[in-house]
Amino acid sequence: MTDQDQSDFRERMTIVGELDAASFLPWIRRHAAKLGLAQAIAHTSPDRVELDITGPVELIDMMEIGCLLGPIDVWVETIHRTPIHGGAG
């Protein structure tokens, strides 16, 4: 296992609020890419986005802050983070 593998975490980030998925999803993808995080959108609706995200916990923290401050046409009320266990190992 490499050092990078040891520092990567997988989490489900559930974002709740008034979300315009048409603009928010591309923004999420761009922001995750800028941070070097792997991401996959698991669910979208006007009031909830579920995002599976993988990377160093510090960068996932930065992603959370970015989503809270996100694009002007989105109002994020809360973000819940849940570890995803299992997978490669």
Secondary structure as UniProt FT lines:
FT   HELIX           3..7
FT   STRAND          8..18
FT   HELIX           21..35
FT   STRAND          38..45
FT   TURN            46..47
FT   STRAND          48..56
FT   HELIX           57..69
FT   TURN            72..73
FT   STRAND          75..83
//
